[in-house]
Amino acid sequence: MTGATGLVGAQVVRSLLGAGHEVRAVVRRSSDTRQLRALDVCVVDADLRVPVTLRPAFEDCEAVFHCAAVFAYWDVTREDLARANVEGTREVLRAAAAAGVRRVVVTSSSVTCGSSDGPVSRDENGMPGEEYLPDYFLTKLEQERAALAMGTELGVEVVAACPTIVVGGPDWRLVPSNALLTRYLADPLRTSYPGGCNIVSVRDVADGHLLLAEQGTAGERYLLGGENWAWRTIHQTVSELCGTHGPWATTSHAGAYVAATLAEIRAVLSARTPSTTRAEARTMGRYYWYEHAKAAALGYTPRPARQALAEALGWLVTSPHVPDRIRSGLRPHPEVMAARELVPRQLDEDVRALS
């Protein structure tokens, strides 16, 4: 498992362990491994940037799940993204072939199937057209094409998993998909925007990876999604689940771009990550709607979008990713509280001393 410390990777580890598999988590020495500490998993040091470290990590493994990637729209160049997402995938496949691995499941993205200018769903036959594609989208498209081609060339069974907008946790960092929710809660105007997306729980995506490893057809890609919702429906549901109001306004494409430009300027001045970027703003108004019938034929059954959002918010509203000033104004719905995963932890020394 590469990317085992990330949002999707850590959940795939949990799904594999739950199914009775032995898992070897491949991490860099500098990785934050807090999500793996409570799991019965073997952790080995290897780095996609140092290809010679990969083959030993893959030895004696039947399958490799390649979840490692850079998912960002800010403070990263096209070259950085290509190096991590495309060249890193090539090195993983070369190492897997050399180690005698039979199958590799590569975490791609639904954006490789394109988007629509109206509320139309796409399937695995879709491809991007003339729409704007951020650098991240482009490198995921290149990654998927390279992975499937190299699988044929090297004699490795490669299956591409294409998740839609993945929400949920826990995760030590705030990935852009979860940031869509926290950004809305932090916006005093509770602004929505045109277009829509497909919402899916990270747990369903993880189970889908396991399903593809066991039953997916080599050389094929599979969309792993949930429900197609308009952004206004998503934002209304978030407001309801958090016991707040909104959305109060709907921005235009131009308005979103201006807001993103100002957010980037503030980010540069404060040396922080912007709440939104111009690259993201340029994708607004489009419909990232998809069908997952191909995966469903294998037994993939995602939970409803409302449940996925409730579970994601159950983690987010109690995480450091939502500031106290925002959290104090929320009144989470019972669905959110019921979805909260309670994780036991040791009491701090000062708390134990008081008891």
C-alpha positions as CSV (number, residue, x, y, z in Angstrom):
1,M,0.0,0.0,0.0
2,T,1.5,3.3,-1.1
3,G,0.0,6.5,0.3
4,A,-1.1,4.6,3.4
5,T,-1.0,7.8,5.5
6,G,-3.4,9.7,3.3
7,L,-7.2,10.0,3.4
8,V,-8.0,7.2,0.9
9,G,-5.0,5.0,1.6
10,A,-5.5,4.8,5.3
11,Q,-9.1,3.7,4.8
12,V,-8.1,1.1,2.2
13,V,-5.7,-0.3,4.9
14,R,-8.7,-0.6,7.3
15,S,-10.8,-2.3,4.6
16,L,-8.1,-4.8,3.9
17,L,-7.5,-5.6,7.5
18,G,-11.2,-5.9,8.1
19,A,-11.3,-8.5,5.3
20,G,-8.5,-10.5,6.9
21,H,-5.6,-9.5,4.7
22,E,-2.1,-8.9,5.8
23,V,-1.1,-5.3,4.9
24,R,2.3,-3.7,4.3
25,A,2.1,0.1,4.5
26,V,4.8,1.9,2.4
27,V,5.7,5.3,3.9
28,R,8.4,7.9,3.7
29,R,10.5,8.4,6.8
30,S,9.0,11.9,7.1
31,S,5.4,10.8,6.9
32,D,2.9,11.4,9.6
33,T,1.9,7.9,10.6
34,R,-0.6,8.7,13.3
35,Q,-3.5,7.0,11.3
36,L,-1.6,3.7,11.3
37,R,-0.5,3.5,14.9
38,A,-3.7,1.8,16.1
39,L,-3.7,-0.7,13.2
40,D,-2.1,-4.1,13.0
41,V,-0.1,-3.2,9.9
42,C,3.5,-3.7,8.9
43,V,5.1,-0.3,8.1
44,V,8.2,-0.1,5.8
45,D,10.2,2.9,4.7
46,A,10.3,3.5,0.9
47,D,10.0,6.5,-1.3
48,L,8.6,6.9,-4.8
49,R,11.3,9.5,-5.3
50,V,14.0,6.8,-4.7
51,P,12.8,4.0,-6.9
52,V,15.4,1.4,-5.6
53,T,13.6,1.4,-2.3
54,L,10.3,0.2,-3.8
55,R,11.1,-3.3,-5.0
56,P,12.1,-4.6,-1.6
57,A,8.9,-3.1,-0.1
58,F,6.8,-5.0,-2.7
59,E,8.5,-8.4,-2.4
60,D,6.2,-11.3,-1.6
61,C,3.1,-9.2,-2.1
62,E,0.2,-10.5,-4.2
63,A,-1.2,-7.0,-4.9
64,V,-0.2,-3.4,-4.7
65,F,-2.6,-0.5,-4.0
66,H,-1.1,2.7,-5.3
67,C,-2.9,5.5,-3.5
68,A,0.1,7.9,-3.2
69,A,-0.4,11.1,-5.1
70,V,-0.2,14.9,-4.7
71,F,-3.7,16.3,-4.5
72,A,-3.4,20.1,-4.4
73,Y,-4.2,23.3,-6.4
74,W,-1.8,25.6,-4.5
75,D,1.9,25.9,-3.9
76,V,2.8,23.1,-6.4
77,T,3.9,23.3,-10.0
78,R,2.8,21.2,-12.9
79,E,6.2,19.6,-12.9
80,D,5.9,18.7,-9.2
81,L,2.5,17.1,-9.8
82,A,3.7,15.2,-12.9
83,R,6.7,14.0,-11.0
84,A,4.6,12.6,-8.1
85,N,1.5,11.5,-9.9
86,V,2.8,10.3,-13.3
87,E,6.5,9.4,-12.9
88,G,5.8,8.0,-9.4
89,T,3.2,5.7,-10.8
90,R,5.6,4.5,-13.5
91,E,8.2,3.7,-10.8
92,V,5.6,1.8,-8.7
93,L,4.6,-0.4,-11.7
94,R,8.3,-1.1,-12.6
95,A,9.0,-2.1,-9.1
96,A,5.8,-4.2,-8.8
97,A,6.7,-6.1,-12.0
98,A,10.3,-6.7,-10.8
99,A,8.9,-8.0,-7.5
100,G,6.5,-10.4,-9.2
101,V,3.4,-8.6,-8.1
102,R,0.3,-9.9,-9.9
103,R,-2.1,-7.0,-9.7
104,V,-1.9,-3.2,-9.1
105,V,-4.9,-1.1,-8.2
106,V,-4.1,2.5,-9.1
107,T,-6.1,5.3,-7.5
108,S,-7.0,7.6,-10.4
109,S,-9.9,10.1,-10.4
110,S,-13.3,10.6,-11.9
111,V,-12.1,13.7,-13.6
112,T,-10.4,11.5,-16.1
113,C,-13.9,10.8,-17.5
114,G,-14.5,14.6,-18.1
115,S,-17.3,16.8,-17.0
116,S,-20.5,18.3,-18.6
117,D,-21.9,21.7,-19.0
118,G,-25.4,20.5,-17.9
119,P,-26.8,17.9,-15.5
120,V,-25.7,14.9,-17.4
121,S,-24.1,11.8,-15.9
122,R,-20.9,10.3,-17.4
123,D,-19.5,6.8,-17.3
124,E,-16.1,5.2,-17.9
125,N,-16.4,5.8,-21.6
126,G,-16.2,9.6,-21.1
127,M,-13.2,11.7,-21.7
128,P,-12.4,15.4,-21.1
129,G,-13.4,17.7,-23.9
130,E,-12.7,21.4,-24.4
131,E,-13.3,22.3,-20.7
132,Y,-10.6,23.8,-18.6
133,L,-8.5,21.3,-16.7
134,P,-6.4,22.3,-13.7
135,D,-2.9,20.9,-13.6
136,Y,-4.0,18.3,-11.0
137,F,-6.7,17.0,-13.4
138,L,-4.2,16.8,-16.3
139,T,-1.7,14.8,-14.3
140,K,-4.3,12.3,-13.1
141,L,-5.3,11.8,-16.7
142,E,-1.7,11.2,-17.7
143,Q,-1.2,8.9,-14.7
144,E,-4.2,6.7,-15.6
145,R,-3.1,6.4,-19.3
146,A,0.5,5.6,-18.3
147,A,-0.6,3.0,-15.7
148,L,-2.9,1.1,-18.1
149,A,-0.3,1.2,-20.9
150,M,2.6,0.1,-18.6
151,G,0.4,-2.7,-17.2
152,T,0.1,-4.2,-20.7
153,E,3.8,-3.6,-21.4
154,L,5.1,-5.2,-18.2
155,G,2.5,-8.0,-17.9
156,V,1.0,-6.6,-14.6
157,E,-2.8,-6.6,-14.1
158,V,-3.6,-2.9,-13.6
159,V,-7.0,-1.7,-12.6
160,A,-7.8,2.0,-12.2
161,A,-10.1,3.1,-9.4
162,C,-11.7,6.5,-10.2
163,P,-13.3,8.0,-7.0
164,T,-15.5,11.1,-7.3
165,I,-15.6,13.8,-4.6
166,V,-14.4,11.9,-1.6
167,V,-15.5,13.2,1.8
168,G,-14.9,11.8,5.3
169,G,-12.0,11.2,7.7
170,P,-10.0,11.1,9.8
171,D,-7.1,12.7,8.0
172,W,-4.2,14.7,9.4
173,R,-4.5,17.2,6.6
174,L,-7.4,18.9,4.9
175,V,-7.7,17.6,1.4
176,P,-9.5,19.8,-1.2
177,S,-12.6,17.6,-1.3
178,N,-13.2,18.0,2.5
179,A,-12.2,21.7,2.3
180,L,-15.2,22.2,0.1
181,L,-17.3,21.6,3.2
182,T,-15.3,23.6,5.7
183,R,-15.0,26.5,3.2
184,Y,-18.8,26.8,3.0
185,L,-19.1,26.7,6.8
186,A,-16.5,29.5,7.2
187,D,-18.2,31.7,4.6
188,P,-20.5,34.3,6.4
189,L,-22.6,34.5,3.3
190,R,-22.9,30.8,3.0
191,T,-22.4,31.1,-0.8
192,S,-23.3,28.4,-3.2
193,Y,-22.5,28.1,-6.9
194,P,-23.9,26.6,-10.0
195,G,-23.1,23.1,-11.2
196,G,-22.8,19.9,-9.2
197,C,-20.7,16.9,-8.3
198,N,-20.9,13.3,-7.2
199,I,-20.5,12.8,-3.4
200,V,-19.0,9.6,-2.0
201,S,-17.8,8.4,1.4
202,V,-14.2,7.6,1.8
203,R,-15.2,4.3,3.4
204,D,-17.1,3.3,0.3
205,V,-14.2,4.2,-1.9
206,A,-11.9,2.1,0.2
207,D,-14.2,-0.9,0.0
208,G,-14.4,-0.3,-3.7
209,H,-10.6,-0.6,-4.0
210,L,-10.7,-4.0,-2.3
211,L,-13.5,-5.1,-4.7
212,L,-11.5,-4.1,-7.7
213,A,-8.5,-6.0,-6.5
214,E,-10.6,-9.1,-6.2
215,Q,-12.9,-8.8,-9.1
216,G,-12.0,-5.9,-11.4
217,T,-11.0,-6.6,-15.0
218,A,-7.4,-5.8,-15.8
219,G,-6.9,-2.9,-18.1
220,E,-10.2,-1.3,-17.1
221,R,-11.2,1.8,-15.1
222,Y,-14.1,1.9,-12.6
223,L,-15.9,4.9,-11.3
224,L,-16.4,4.8,-7.5
225,G,-19.1,7.3,-6.7
226,G,-22.2,7.9,-4.7
227,E,-25.0,10.3,-5.6
228,N,-25.1,13.2,-8.1
229,W,-26.2,16.4,-6.4
230,A,-26.3,20.1,-7.4
231,W,-24.0,22.2,-5.3
232,R,-27.0,24.1,-3.9
233,T,-28.4,20.8,-2.6
234,I,-25.1,19.9,-1.1
235,H,-24.8,23.2,0.7
236,Q,-28.4,23.1,1.9
237,T,-27.8,19.7,3.3
238,V,-24.6,20.8,5.0
239,S,-26.5,23.7,6.6
240,E,-29.2,21.4,7.8
241,L,-26.8,18.9,9.2
242,C,-24.8,21.6,11.0
243,G,-27.8,23.4,12.4
244,T,-27.0,26.6,10.7
245,H,-28.6,28.7,7.9
246,G,-28.0,29.1,4.2
247,P,-27.1,29.2,1.4
248,W,-27.8,32.9,1.3
249,A,-26.3,33.6,-2.1
250,T,-25.2,32.0,-5.4
251,T,-22.1,33.3,-7.0
252,S,-21.4,33.5,-10.7
253,H,-18.3,32.1,-12.4
254,A,-16.8,35.6,-12.5
255,G,-17.6,36.2,-8.9
256,A,-16.0,33.0,-7.9
257,Y,-12.9,33.8,-9.8
258,V,-12.6,37.3,-8.2
259,A,-13.1,35.8,-4.7
260,A,-10.4,33.2,-5.5
261,T,-8.0,35.9,-6.7
262,L,-8.4,37.8,-3.4
263,A,-8.0,34.6,-1.4
264,E,-4.7,33.9,-3.2
265,I,-3.5,37.4,-2.5
266,R,-4.3,37.1,1.2
267,A,-2.6,33.7,1.2
268,V,0.6,35.1,-0.2
269,L,0.6,38.0,2.3
270,S,0.0,35.7,5.2
271,A,2.0,32.7,4.1
272,R,-1.0,30.5,4.4
273,T,-3.0,28.2,2.1
274,P,-5.8,30.0,0.4
275,S,-9.4,28.9,1.1
276,T,-10.0,28.6,-2.6
277,T,-7.9,29.0,-5.8
278,R,-8.4,30.4,-9.3
279,A,-7.9,26.9,-10.7
280,E,-10.8,25.6,-8.6
281,A,-12.9,28.6,-9.5
282,R,-12.5,28.0,-13.2
283,T,-14.1,24.6,-12.8
284,M,-17.3,26.0,-11.2
285,G,-20.5,25.8,-13.0
286,R,-19.8,22.4,-14.6
287,Y,-21.4,19.1,-13.6
288,Y,-19.0,16.4,-12.3
289,W,-21.8,13.8,-12.4
290,Y,-21.0,10.1,-12.9
291,E,-22.6,6.7,-12.9
292,H,-21.0,3.7,-11.1
293,A,-23.0,0.9,-12.7
294,K,-19.8,-0.8,-13.8
295,A,-18.6,-1.1,-10.2
296,A,-22.1,-1.9,-9.0
297,A,-22.1,-5.0,-11.2
298,L,-19.2,-6.3,-9.1
299,G,-21.1,-5.6,-5.8
300,Y,-20.2,-2.0,-5.1
301,T,-23.0,-0.4,-3.0
302,P,-22.2,3.2,-1.7
303,R,-24.2,4.8,1.0
304,P,-26.5,7.8,0.3
305,A,-24.9,11.2,-0.1
306,R,-26.6,12.6,3.0
307,Q,-25.1,9.8,5.1
308,A,-21.7,10.4,3.6
309,L,-21.9,14.1,4.4
310,A,-23.2,13.4,7.9
311,E,-20.2,11.1,8.6
312,A,-17.7,13.6,7.1
313,L,-19.1,16.5,9.2
314,G,-19.1,14.3,12.3
315,W,-15.4,14.2,12.0
316,L,-14.7,17.6,10.5
317,V,-16.7,19.7,13.1
318,T,-14.6,18.2,15.9
319,S,-11.3,18.4,14.1
320,P,-8.7,21.1,14.0
321,H,-9.8,21.9,10.4
322,V,-12.8,23.8,11.7
323,P,-11.8,26.8,13.9
324,D,-13.4,27.3,17.3
325,R,-15.1,30.5,16.1
326,I,-16.9,28.6,13.4
327,R,-17.6,25.5,15.5
328,S,-19.2,27.5,18.3
329,G,-22.0,28.7,15.9
330,L,-22.9,25.1,14.8
331,R,-25.6,22.9,16.2
332,P,-24.9,19.5,14.7
333,H,-28.0,17.4,13.7
334,P,-28.4,14.1,15.6
335,E,-27.4,12.4,12.4
336,V,-24.0,14.0,12.6
337,M,-23.6,13.1,16.3
338,A,-24.6,9.5,15.7
339,A,-22.1,9.3,12.8
340,R,-19.2,10.4,14.9
341,E,-16.6,7.7,15.4
342,L,-15.5,7.6,19.0
343,V,-11.8,6.6,19.2
344,P,-10.3,5.7,22.6
345,R,-7.1,7.4,23.6
346,Q,-4.9,7.7,26.6
347,L,-5.6,10.5,29.0
348,D,-2.9,13.1,29.3
349,E,-0.9,13.0,32.5
350,D,-2.4,16.3,33.9
351,V,-6.0,15.0,33.3
352,R,-5.2,11.7,35.1
353,A,-3.6,13.6,38.0
354,L,-6.8,15.5,38.5
355,S,-9.0,12.4,38.6
